[in-house]
Amino acid sequence: MSEPKLNRSNIVEFIADIFERRGAESYLGEPVTMSEHMLQGAVLAEGEGAPEELVAAALLHDIGHYTSEFGTMSLGDVRDNYHEEAGAHVLQPFFPPVITECVRLHVPAKRYLCATDKGYYDSLSEASKHTLSLQGGPMSAEEVAEFEKNPFHREAVRVRIWDDKGKQPGMATPPFRYYVPMLQRVVNSSA
């Protein structure tokens, strides 16, 4: 079976199919599924009146856990330690930089917040604390300075906070298809 040729006209439907087929998978020891987690991030972003690009970033921030769906890749296929890089890589041809950078930076944003916000670490779930140790722990002062040079670092921190809050069992969210028109608008706007 050949891999689909992804383009701007079919990428959103391709991602919707992934959500529908694989979204019920467990989310790394959290009390929600992968799709519940990512949909909750989008709902939280919408609730704060975030622009569509950030709602999309919150919705897609963990797409890197599914990178094998996009064909052969070197990142994320065996271990998802670098799902943020894998996710940004697969979205980059179709989505604007603010989205791909938020996806790429959502793990560094956790490390950043642990280094710059004294109470942040205590707010993390046990699973997030565990993955933090695998991801390098809190940033050093040099890493903080480098992170802050990225023009999208503030947006990535917002996505990270929605990521952390999007782990609520039973939280009502719309289905993924609710976001399809918005995602297609965002893709079209980056052409």
Number of C-alpha atoms within 10 A of each C-alpha: 3 5 9 12 9 14 12 15 12 13 21 21 16 15 19 18 14 17 22 13 10 14 20 13 13 15 18 12 11 16 14 21 19 22 24 28 28 28 29 27 30 28 21 21 24 16 10 10 11 17 10 18 22 23 27 29 30 33 29 24 31 24 24 27 21 20 24 15 17 19 13 10 14 10 20 19 19 9 9 15 17 16 24 25 20 25 25 25 18 19 22 15 17 21 24 17 16 19 28 27 25 30 32 24 26 27 26 26 26 27 24 25 19 20 19 15 9 9 11 15 17 10 12 16 15 12 12 18 16 12 15 19 11 10 15 12 17 20 20 14 12 8 15 18 12 12 19 13 10 12 11 17 21 14 20 29 20 18 29 25 19 23 25 17 16 21 22 14 13 9 13 11 16 12 14 19 15 10 18 16 11 16 24 18 12 18 21 14 11 12 10
